[in-house]
Each structure stands twice: as C-alpha cells, then as structure tokens.
Amino acid sequence: MFGVRLLHLGDGDVPGPEVYWMSDWDQWYRLAFQAVLIQGEGVTALIGTGPAEDLGPMNEQWAGFLGERAAMRREQGQWLPDQLAAHGVALEEVTHVLLTPLQLYTTSNIPLFPNARFCLTERGWTHFHRTKRHPHDDRWSCLPPHVLSYLTHDAWDRVRLLADEDEVVPGIRTWWTGSHHRASMAVEIDSTAGVVTVTDAYFTRRNLDTDQPIGICENIYEAMAAHERVRRVADVPLTIYDADQLIRYPDGVVAAVPGS
C-alpha cells in the first residue's frame, strides 16, 4: 500500500473547447497543474517532474498559441524541488519518475533526479523519435534538448520503456491511454485509500462523469475507452489538471503514507 499526495505546480487558463470537446465556447477554465508523490514500501515515486524553474520559454510557446491569458502562473514555493524539500523528500531519494504526457510541464526537471528510474510509454518514446511534423506533439514542447540528451546519455540505463500494460513495482501499474497524446498513460496505485488512478487522458471529473472527451484530443475512441476503464477500476480517479482536486484535498493528501 502507498500514500499519495498532490503537489500543486501552478495554474493556467485555457478556453472551454480545449477542455470540453465542441462545447463551452464562451468559457475559460483554470487548469491546476499537479505532480503526484507516491510513497511507501521503499518507493518514492513521482508522476511528472513539473515545469522548469524559468517559466519563460514554456510560457512563450503557450502565449503564442492561446494568448497571454494561458501563461502559467506559479507562486513562490510551487516549483517542484521546493515542494519536495518542504515535505522532507530529497531529490536523490526519488526512486521512480513516471512521465505522462511528454510535455514541458512534466519533463523539464528530469535531470534533477540522479537516482530515479524514468518510466514512460514505449509508444510515446517511439512517436517522439519517428515523428517529423505533428500539429499537437511539437518535438521541443515535449522534451527540451538538454533533457533529451540527459535521458539518452547520462540516464539511459535508468530509462524504462513501458508496455501498453505494465507494472512499475508491485502495487503501481500503468496502461497506455492515448487520447490526449501518444505518450499518455494511466497510473494505478494500490493506496491506503483504495485504488487511485492518475492520468492526463482527461482534464476534469466532468470529462469522466459525462464521458465528454477533452477538446485537445487526438482520438475520441481512445478517450472514451480510458474513461470507461477508469470508472471501472478506480476508487479515487485523479487527473494532473483538475483544480477541484485541490479543494477536495486541501492539504494534498489523497492517501496517507502507511504507518504515518
């Protein structure tokens, strides 16, 4: 059994049709970007490494696509290494980093974890290396050049390419979802609060409950299949974007660490 904690990395606003397919045209919604800390049984794992300390390059891309309102806002102390330190977790202690999707807000801090195994879908890795042009998966908005160099040189022996159905360690399983990106997956965690699922395949609980795909969806059939499976297996379904989760878990604790 594992403990699960949400780490709030910052916020950005996006237009309604990006979150809810073909609807909410006159609305903007706040996405609360989150990493997930998993602890227990000799494992200290992260889902996502958060955006870089310098938000400028990422925000330049986002503002160029959606306007200045979409730029990420981050308060002091929300950079992921600062949050880990506040919770008594040293970067060297992180044993596993699970990457979903491959985007600057999940991959930018990869080189800060010198001992972690980096787990990402084989489908996503292959897509990154084989794709020349794509309207959604721009190469350098997925992995910055210095991060790619780190993964393929310094950390290559610690990179694990996950099958469509896989197990990271006993009690932490992954499955490929597609839907949002070719690298998107769901993580299932056997926690002290039941089975927790974490994914980027949908953005909010409304997507899941109403079976409405996200607007920025690469495959609607994959989205609906991911929704169905999450509803079937999860006691606690989570995303890495839903702002309501921060209200539901104001201290970030979704499941207590065993023995704490």
C-alpha positions as CSV (number, residue, x, y, z in Angstrom):
1,M,0.0,0.0,0.0
2,F,1.2,3.5,-0.8
3,G,0.5,7.0,0.3
4,V,-0.5,9.6,-2.4
5,R,0.0,13.3,-2.3
6,L,-0.9,16.0,-4.8
7,L,1.7,18.8,-5.4
8,H,0.3,22.0,-6.9
9,L,2.7,23.3,-9.5
10,G,0.9,26.4,-10.8
11,D,-2.2,27.4,-12.8
12,G,-3.1,28.4,-16.3
13,D,-6.3,29.3,-18.1
14,V,-7.5,27.6,-21.3
15,P,-10.5,28.1,-23.5
16,G,-13.6,25.9,-22.9
17,P,-13.4,23.9,-26.2
18,E,-9.9,22.7,-25.2
19,V,-11.2,21.1,-22.1
20,Y,-14.7,20.0,-23.3
21,W,-15.0,18.8,-26.9
22,M,-17.0,21.1,-29.1
23,S,-18.7,23.0,-26.2
24,D,-18.3,25.8,-23.7
25,W,-17.1,28.2,-26.5
26,D,-17.6,31.3,-24.4
27,Q,-15.8,30.0,-21.3
28,W,-12.3,29.8,-19.9
29,Y,-11.3,27.3,-17.4
30,R,-8.4,27.1,-14.9
31,L,-6.2,24.1,-15.1
32,A,-4.2,23.5,-11.9
33,F,-1.1,21.6,-12.9
34,Q,-0.1,18.9,-10.5
35,A,2.5,16.3,-9.8
36,V,1.8,13.3,-7.7
37,L,4.0,12.0,-4.9
38,I,3.8,8.2,-4.1
39,Q,5.4,6.9,-1.0
40,G,5.7,3.5,0.7
41,E,7.4,0.1,0.7
42,G,10.8,1.5,-0.2
43,V,9.4,3.5,-3.1
44,T,9.4,7.3,-3.5
45,A,7.8,7.9,-6.9
46,L,6.7,11.0,-8.8
47,I,4.2,11.3,-11.6
48,G,5.7,14.3,-13.5
49,T,8.7,16.5,-12.7
50,G,6.9,19.8,-13.2
51,P,7.8,22.8,-15.4
52,A,11.3,24.4,-15.3
53,E,12.4,27.0,-12.7
54,D,12.3,29.5,-15.5
55,L,8.8,29.5,-17.0
56,G,9.7,31.9,-19.7
57,P,10.3,29.5,-22.7
58,M,7.2,27.4,-22.0
59,N,5.0,30.4,-21.5
60,E,6.3,32.0,-24.7
61,Q,5.0,28.9,-26.5
62,W,1.7,28.8,-24.7
63,A,1.0,32.5,-25.2
64,G,1.9,32.3,-28.8
65,F,-0.8,29.6,-29.2
66,L,-3.6,30.7,-26.9
67,G,-2.7,34.3,-25.8
68,E,-1.2,35.7,-22.7
69,R,-4.1,34.5,-20.5
70,A,-2.9,30.9,-21.0
71,A,0.6,31.6,-19.5
72,M,1.3,29.5,-16.4
73,R,1.2,31.3,-13.0
74,R,3.3,30.0,-10.2
75,E,3.6,31.2,-6.6
76,Q,6.7,31.1,-4.5
77,G,7.4,27.6,-3.3
78,Q,5.4,25.8,-6.0
79,W,8.5,24.8,-8.1
80,L,8.6,21.0,-7.6
81,P,12.0,20.7,-5.9
82,D,10.9,23.3,-3.4
83,Q,7.8,21.3,-2.6
84,L,9.7,18.1,-2.2
85,A,12.1,19.8,0.2
86,A,9.1,21.1,2.2
87,H,7.8,17.6,2.6
88,G,11.3,16.2,3.6
89,V,12.0,14.5,0.3
90,A,15.5,14.9,-1.2
91,L,15.8,14.7,-5.0
92,E,18.3,11.9,-4.5
93,E,15.7,9.8,-2.7
94,V,13.2,9.7,-5.6
95,T,13.3,6.1,-6.9
96,H,10.9,6.4,-9.9
97,V,9.6,9.1,-12.2
98,L,6.6,8.3,-14.3
99,L,6.1,10.6,-17.3
100,T,2.7,11.3,-18.7
101,P,2.4,13.1,-21.1
102,L,5.7,14.2,-22.6
103,Q,5.3,17.9,-22.2
104,L,7.4,20.7,-20.8
105,Y,5.2,20.8,-17.6
106,T,6.1,17.2,-16.9
107,T,9.6,16.7,-18.3
108,S,11.6,19.9,-17.6
109,N,13.1,18.8,-14.3
110,I,14.1,15.3,-15.2
111,P,17.9,15.9,-14.8
112,L,17.4,16.9,-11.2
113,F,16.7,13.3,-10.1
114,P,20.1,11.5,-10.2
115,N,18.9,8.1,-8.9
116,A,15.4,7.7,-10.3
117,R,14.2,5.3,-13.0
118,F,12.4,7.2,-15.7
119,C,9.3,5.3,-16.8
120,L,7.4,6.3,-20.0
121,T,5.4,4.6,-22.6
122,E,7.3,2.8,-25.4
123,R,4.6,4.1,-27.8
124,G,5.2,7.7,-26.7
125,W,9.0,7.3,-27.0
126,T,8.7,5.8,-30.4
127,H,6.3,8.5,-31.6
128,F,8.7,11.2,-30.3
129,H,11.6,9.9,-32.3
130,R,9.8,9.0,-35.5
131,T,7.5,12.0,-36.0
132,K,8.7,14.9,-38.1
133,R,5.6,17.0,-38.1
134,H,2.6,16.9,-35.9
135,P,0.1,19.6,-35.1
136,H,-0.1,18.7,-31.4
137,D,3.2,16.9,-30.4
138,D,5.8,19.5,-31.3
139,R,9.2,18.0,-30.6
140,W,10.7,20.6,-28.3
141,S,7.5,21.2,-26.4
142,C,7.7,17.5,-25.4
143,L,11.4,17.1,-24.3
144,P,13.8,20.1,-24.2
145,P,17.1,19.3,-26.0
146,H,19.1,19.2,-22.7
147,V,16.6,16.8,-21.2
148,L,16.7,14.5,-24.2
149,S,20.5,14.5,-24.1
150,Y,20.3,13.5,-20.4
151,L,17.9,10.7,-21.0
152,T,19.8,9.2,-23.9
153,H,23.3,9.6,-22.3
154,D,23.7,10.0,-18.5
155,A,20.4,8.4,-17.5
156,W,19.9,5.9,-20.4
157,D,20.5,2.8,-18.1
158,R,17.7,4.2,-15.9
159,V,15.1,4.7,-18.6
160,R,12.3,2.1,-18.8
161,L,10.0,2.0,-21.7
162,L,6.6,0.7,-20.6
163,A,4.5,-1.8,-22.5
164,D,0.8,-1.0,-23.0
165,E,0.1,-2.9,-19.8
166,D,2.9,-2.8,-17.3
167,E,3.9,-2.9,-13.6
168,V,6.4,-0.4,-12.3
169,V,6.7,-2.0,-8.9
170,P,4.2,-4.3,-7.1
171,G,1.2,-2.1,-6.4
172,I,1.9,0.5,-9.1
173,R,0.6,-0.4,-12.6
174,T,0.4,1.5,-15.8
175,W,-1.6,1.3,-19.0
176,W,-1.4,3.3,-22.2
177,T,-4.4,5.5,-22.8
178,G,-3.7,7.6,-25.8
179,S,-6.5,10.1,-26.1
180,H,-4.6,13.3,-25.1
181,H,-1.1,12.5,-26.5
182,R,0.7,9.4,-27.9
183,A,2.6,9.2,-24.7
184,S,-0.4,9.4,-22.4
185,M,-1.0,6.7,-19.8
186,A,-2.9,6.0,-16.6
187,V,-1.2,5.0,-13.4
188,E,-3.0,2.8,-10.9
189,I,-1.8,2.9,-7.3
190,D,-2.8,0.5,-4.6
191,S,-3.1,3.1,-1.8
192,T,-4.4,3.3,1.7
193,A,-7.5,4.9,0.3
194,G,-8.1,2.2,-2.3
195,V,-7.1,2.1,-6.0
196,V,-6.0,5.6,-7.1
197,T,-5.8,6.3,-10.8
198,V,-3.8,9.3,-12.2
199,T,-3.9,10.3,-15.9
200,D,-3.8,13.1,-18.4
201,A,-6.2,11.4,-20.7
202,Y,-8.9,13.7,-19.4
203,F,-8.7,17.0,-17.5
204,T,-11.6,17.2,-15.1
205,R,-14.1,15.0,-13.3
206,R,-16.7,16.4,-15.6
207,N,-15.0,14.8,-18.6
208,L,-15.0,11.4,-16.8
209,D,-18.6,11.6,-15.4
210,T,-20.2,12.8,-18.6
211,D,-18.0,10.8,-21.0
212,Q,-17.1,14.1,-22.7
213,P,-13.7,13.9,-24.3
214,I,-11.2,16.8,-23.9
215,G,-11.2,19.1,-26.8
216,I,-7.5,18.8,-27.4
217,C,-7.9,15.1,-28.0
218,E,-6.0,13.0,-30.6
219,N,-8.5,10.1,-30.6
220,I,-12.0,10.2,-29.2
221,Y,-12.4,6.4,-29.2
222,E,-9.3,6.2,-27.0
223,A,-10.7,8.9,-24.7
224,M,-14.0,7.0,-24.2
225,A,-12.2,3.7,-23.6
226,A,-9.9,5.4,-21.0
227,H,-13.0,6.9,-19.3
228,E,-14.7,3.5,-19.1
229,R,-11.7,1.8,-17.7
230,V,-11.0,4.4,-15.0
231,R,-14.7,4.4,-13.9
232,R,-14.4,0.6,-13.6
233,V,-11.2,0.2,-11.7
234,A,-10.7,3.4,-9.7
235,D,-11.8,4.1,-6.1
236,V,-10.2,7.6,-6.4
237,P,-9.9,8.9,-10.0
238,L,-7.5,11.8,-10.4
239,T,-6.0,13.9,-13.2
240,I,-2.9,16.1,-13.3
241,Y,-5.0,19.2,-14.1
242,D,-8.3,19.3,-12.1
243,A,-8.5,22.3,-9.9
244,D,-11.3,20.8,-7.9
245,Q,-8.9,18.2,-6.5
246,L,-7.1,20.9,-4.6
247,I,-10.4,21.7,-2.8
248,R,-11.2,18.1,-2.2
249,Y,-7.8,17.5,-0.7
250,P,-6.7,20.9,0.7
251,D,-3.6,19.5,2.3
252,G,-2.8,17.5,-0.8
253,V,-3.1,14.2,0.9
254,V,-5.2,11.7,-1.1
255,A,-4.0,8.6,0.8
256,A,-1.9,8.6,4.0
257,V,1.6,7.0,3.8
258,P,1.4,3.6,5.6
259,G,2.5,3.8,9.2
260,S,2.4,7.6,9.3
